[in-house]
Amino acid sequence: MKKSGCLPLFLFVALGVSLFGNLILIVALGSRGSGPARVISEKKFIETTVTPGIDSADKIALIRLDGLISYGHGIRGGGENMVDTLKEAFQQAENDPRVKAVILSVDSPGGEVTAGDTIHHALQGLKAKKPVVVFMNSIGTSAAYYIACASSWIMCSDTTFTGSIGVIISTLNYKELFGKIGLQSVIFKSGKFKDALNGARDLTEEERTYFQALVMQTYDRFLSIVSKARKLDPEQLRNGVADGRVLSGKDAFAAKLVDQLGYVEDAYAKARALGKSPGAEIVRYEKKRGLGQFLKLFEDSEKGDLKVDLNIGPESGLKLESGRLYLLPSFYAR
């Protein structure tokens, strides 16, 4: 008996569920009366209650930002990336009149400059409409802290790792290894900088000067964002904690990089206070699994390609690309 014989049954069940859902939607829309048609925006995230509300229909949306911040990281198998997924979550929270405030729960060492900057910009747009509390869990450094500066309030615990205000670009020089094994790199290029990070040769002084200036240009932008958000003197930052160092939550609070120390329950309370809804329900946004994702999962299991990744720590999915600008602590850039 072939395993693929289960596929028609699976498709039949999935189609039945879809038709039933559409029927419920039609009934719900019909119950609204005979007035003009209304466009209902699709909610791409389901809501799971974390803390029930008290005599209130208001909600606080809890959105998670976990792992390396990158355009290439997102929902596994969903064909989406972290940046677009977070922007969609922010938009859903902004569009929902019952959501009075948002908590962005962060557990990230940072990541790509442009990805972090895009999320920061999207969070600024959300903050213009509703209060946003960023709560950093175990780690919220570099690009993660860059993003946090777009919020209304930054919180973490005493033991959180945060800060790491800096920019890094790296490459690997393997010239000596090539010499030992008898290999030689042959390059044809259109300009003198085209192979500037070629690991088969040493950087020229002109190249070193150029890439250092590129790094400092991005660093100055990071410094400006922190300075304006935290109302701190940029030169004091530059000569102090904004030298790439990782800080404990306690030290970050002393340096005025965060507003409050506490636990996630304190973040709930702060979001309720900023949203002026002390009895609001706390709901966690979770990405909906569409029919396409279920079918892909089923197909992978049929082929024997379905894998469960149990790796943890810095090696898990954290492969830095040579020559790309990152907002990351130095111990991740190996």
C-alpha positions in Angstrom: 0.0 0.0 0.0 1.5 3.3 -1.1 1.7 6.2 1.4 0.5 8.6 -1.2 -3.0 7.0 -1.1 -3.7 9.1 2.0 -3.3 12.3 0.1 -6.8 12.4 -1.5 -8.4 11.8 1.9 -6.2 14.6 3.4 -7.2 17.0 0.6 -10.9 16.1 1.1 -10.8 16.8 4.8 -8.9 20.1 4.3 -11.4 21.2 1.6 -14.3 20.3 4.0 -12.8 22.4 6.8 -12.2 25.3 4.4 -15.8 25.2 3.1 -17.1 25.1 6.7 -15.0 28.1 7.6 -16.3 30.1 4.6 -19.9 29.1 5.5 -19.4 30.5 9.1 -18.0 33.7 7.7 -21.0 34.2 5.3 -23.4 33.6 8.2 -21.5 36.1 10.4 -21.5 38.7 7.6 -25.2 38.2 6.9 -26.0 38.8 10.6 -24.6 42.3 10.3 -27.7 43.5 8.5 -28.6 44.8 5.0 -26.4 47.9 5.0 -23.5 48.6 2.6 -21.0 45.8 2.1 -18.0 46.0 4.5 -14.4 44.9 3.7 -13.1 42.7 6.4 -9.3 42.6 6.6 -8.0 39.1 7.0 -6.2 38.4 10.3 -3.0 36.6 9.6 -2.3 35.8 13.3 -4.5 33.9 15.7 -4.7 35.1 19.3 -3.9 32.9 22.2 -4.8 34.2 25.7 -1.8 34.5 28.0 -3.6 36.4 30.8 -7.4 36.8 30.9 -9.0 40.2 31.0 -10.8 41.6 34.0 -14.2 43.2 33.2 -12.8 44.5 29.9 -13.0 43.7 26.2 -9.6 45.4 25.6 -6.5 43.5 24.6 -2.7 43.9 24.8 -1.0 42.2 21.8 2.1 40.2 22.6 4.4 39.8 19.6 7.6 37.8 19.6 10.9 38.6 17.9 13.3 35.6 18.4 16.6 34.7 16.8 18.8 36.3 14.2 17.3 39.4 12.6 17.4 38.7 8.9 15.4 38.8 5.7 16.3 35.2 5.3 14.9 33.9 8.6 11.2 33.5 9.3 8.4 30.9 9.6 10.0 27.5 8.6 8.5 26.2 5.4 6.2 29.2 5.0 8.1 31.1 2.3 8.1 34.2 4.6 10.8 36.1 6.4 11.1 37.7 9.8 10.8 41.3 8.6 7.5 40.8 6.6 6.0 38.6 9.4 6.7 41.3 12.0 5.3 44.0 9.8 2.1 42.0 9.3 1.8 41.5 13.1 2.3 45.2 13.7 -0.4 46.0 11.1 -2.9 43.6 12.6 -2.4 45.1 16.1 -2.7 48.7 14.7 -5.9 47.8 12.8 -7.6 46.1 15.8 -9.5 48.8 17.8 -9.6 46.5 20.8 -5.8 46.4 21.0 -4.8 49.2 23.3 -1.1 48.6 23.5 1.6 46.2 22.2 4.4 44.3 23.9 7.3 43.2 21.6 9.0 40.3 23.4 12.6 40.2 22.2 15.1 37.4 22.5 17.7 38.1 19.8 21.5 38.8 19.6 20.9 41.2 16.6 21.5 40.6 12.9 21.5 42.3 9.6 21.6 46.1 9.4 18.9 46.7 6.8 16.5 44.1 8.4 16.9 45.7 11.8 16.4 49.2 10.4 13.3 48.1 8.5 11.7 46.6 11.6 12.7 49.7 13.6 10.9 51.9 11.0 7.8 49.7 11.1 7.7 49.8 14.9 7.9 53.6 14.9 4.8 53.6 12.7 3.0 51.4 15.2 4.1 53.5 18.1 2.6 56.6 16.5 -0.8 54.9 16.9 -0.5 52.8 20.0 2.0 52.5 23.0 4.7 49.8 22.5 6.6 48.2 25.3 9.7 46.2 24.4 10.6 43.5 26.9 14.1 41.9 26.4 14.3 38.4 27.7 17.7 36.6 27.8 19.3 38.8 25.2 18.5 41.9 23.2 21.7 43.2 21.7 22.9 45.2 18.7 20.1 45.2 16.0 17.6 44.0 18.6 18.4 47.0 20.8 18.3 49.2 17.6 14.7 48.1 17.1 13.9 48.6 20.8 14.8 52.3 20.5 11.6 52.7 18.4 9.4 51.8 21.3 7.6 53.8 24.0 9.2 51.9 26.9 12.2 49.5 27.1 12.3 46.8 29.9 14.5 43.9 30.7 15.6 41.9 33.7 18.8 42.4 35.8 20.5 39.5 34.0 19.5 40.3 30.4 22.3 40.9 28.0 21.8 44.1 26.0 23.6 47.0 24.5 26.4 46.1 22.0 25.9 49.4 20.2 28.2 48.8 17.2 28.6 47.5 13.7 30.8 44.7 12.4 31.9 43.4 9.0 34.2 40.4 8.7 35.9 38.1 6.3 38.2 35.1 6.5 41.8 35.2 5.2 43.0 31.8 4.0 46.0 32.9 1.9 48.5 30.9 4.0 46.3 27.8 3.8 46.1 28.1 0.0 49.9 28.3 -0.1 50.3 25.1 1.9 48.0 23.0 -0.2 49.1 24.4 -3.6 46.0 26.4 -4.5 45.9 29.9 -6.1 43.0 32.2 -6.5 42.7 33.7 -10.0 40.4 36.8 -10.3 39.3 38.9 -13.2 37.6 42.1 -12.0 36.1 45.3 -13.4 37.4 47.6 -10.7 40.0 47.6 -7.9 37.4 47.1 -5.1 35.5 44.3 -6.8 37.3 41.6 -4.9 38.1 43.6 -1.8 37.1 40.9 0.6 38.8 38.1 -1.2 40.2 35.8 1.5 42.9 34.5 -0.8 44.9 37.8 -0.4 45.6 40.5 2.1 43.5 43.7 2.1 45.3 46.8 0.8 45.4 49.9 3.1 43.0 51.7 0.8 40.5 48.8 1.1 40.9 48.8 4.9 40.2 52.6 5.0 37.2 52.2 2.8 35.5 49.4 4.8 36.3 51.1 8.1 34.5 54.3 6.8 31.6 52.1 5.7 31.3 50.6 9.1 31.5 54.0 10.9 28.8 55.5 8.6 26.4 52.8 9.8 27.6 53.1 13.4 26.9 56.9 13.3 23.4 56.2 12.3 23.0 53.6 15.1 24.5 56.1 17.6 22.1 58.9 16.4 19.1 56.6 16.9 20.1 55.7 20.4 21.0 59.3 21.3 17.6 60.6 20.2 15.5 57.8 21.6 17.2 57.8 25.0 17.9 61.6 25.2 21.6 61.0 25.7 24.6 63.0 24.5 26.0 61.3 21.4 29.7 62.1 22.4 29.2 60.7 25.9 27.7 57.6 24.3 30.6 57.3 21.8 33.2 57.6 24.5 31.2 55.4 26.9 28.9 52.4 26.6 28.5 52.7 22.8 31.8 51.0 22.1 30.3 47.6 21.2 30.3 46.3 24.8 27.5 43.9 26.0 25.9 45.1 29.2 23.9 43.4 31.8 20.4 44.7 32.3 21.4 46.3 35.6 24.3 48.2 33.9 22.1 49.2 31.0 19.5 50.6 33.4 22.3 52.6 35.1 23.4 53.9 31.7 19.8 54.9 30.9 19.6 52.5 27.9 16.5 50.9 29.4 13.6 52.5 31.3 12.8 49.7 33.8 14.0 46.5 35.3 11.6 43.7 36.0 9.9 40.5 34.7 7.5 39.9 31.9 4.5 40.4 34.2 5.8 43.9 34.9 5.8 44.5 31.1 2.1 43.4 31.0 1.3 45.9 33.8 3.2 48.7 32.0 1.5 48.0 28.7 -1.9 48.1 30.4 -1.0 51.4 32.1 0.2 53.0 28.9 -2.9 51.7 27.0 -5.1 53.0 29.8 -6.8 49.7 30.1 -5.9 48.0 33.5 -8.2 45.1 32.9 -7.1 44.3 29.3 -6.5 40.7 28.2 -3.0 39.7 27.2 -3.0 37.8 23.8 -0.1 36.3 22.0 0.0 36.5 18.2 0.7 33.3 16.5 1.1 32.9 12.7 -1.8 31.0 11.0 -0.8 27.8 9.3 -2.4 28.0 5.8 -3.4 25.0 3.7 -0.3 25.4 1.6 1.9 25.0 4.6 0.0 21.9 5.8 0.3 20.4 2.3 4.0 21.1 2.2 4.4 19.5 5.6 2.5 16.5 4.4 4.5 16.2 1.2 7.8 16.4 3.1 6.6 13.6 5.4 5.6 11.5 2.4 9.1 11.9 0.9 10.8 11.3 4.2 12.2 14.9 4.1 10.5 16.1 7.3 13.2 17.0 9.8 13.1 18.3 13.4 16.0 20.7 14.3 17.0 20.4 17.9 20.1 22.6 17.7 20.4 25.4 20.2 22.9 28.2 20.9 24.9 30.4 18.6 25.5 27.7 16.0 21.8 27.2 15.4 20.9 28.8 12.1 23.5 31.6 12.7 25.8 31.6 9.7 27.2 35.0 9.0 28.1 35.8 5.4 31.4 37.4 4.6 31.3 41.0 3.6 27.8 41.7 5.0 27.2 44.4 7.6 25.8 43.1 10.9 24.7 44.7 14.2 25.9 41.8 16.4 28.1 41.3 19.4 31.6 40.3 18.4 31.4 36.8 19.8 28.8 36.0 17.1 31.1 37.1 14.3 33.3 34.0 13.9 
